[in-house]
Amino acid sequence: MSGTIVSINLSEEGGVPKLPVTKATVGFQGIVGDYNWFRVNKRNMDPGRAVSLYSHERIVALREEGHPIEIGSSGENLTVEGIPWDVLEVGTQLRVGGVLLELSEPCAPCGKISGSFIEGGFSRIDHAKETGWSRWLARVIEPGVLEVGDWIRIQNA
């Protein structure tokens, strides 16, 4: 079960959309150059929220439903394709190029991404309501450098 990185997305100031870059360094606290409140707020720092991922196939399906979602508009750092999104669960490890990530939790949607959904309906990708449609958050197990086009593979399915 493998796929590729379609886009690497960052936002130096936080918020959405995250904008594409071709290459990025990933450290234990996340992607260098991407603002992440959970990384900069030392009191609430959560290493399980270092990197966010979303499925390109899910983005395409949402667009077919009429949602104005785009790559990076839901705040994901990595847009990937070829990974069976329905089989992902907490603890799944993903080898992404030279980086090893471990999924920590489905990413709960918030109002910041409402512009990506019909009538602001961001709950369309709420894991509790629509299993298999959420973005995923991950901790960094092995840091490294990523480039668009790098492969991604489930390590421990």
NORWOPE-V124951 format. One line per field, one symbol per residue. burial: b if it has 24 or more other C-alpha atoms within 12 Angstrom, else e. Layout:
burial: ???
//
This chain:
burial: eebbbbbbbbbeebbbbbbbbebbbbbbbbbbbbbbeebeeeeeebbbbbbbbbbbbbbeebeeeebbbbbbbbbbbbbbbebbbeebbebbbbbbbebbbbbbbbbbbeeebbbbbeeeebbbbeeeeeebbbbbbbbbbbbbbbbbebbbbbeee
//
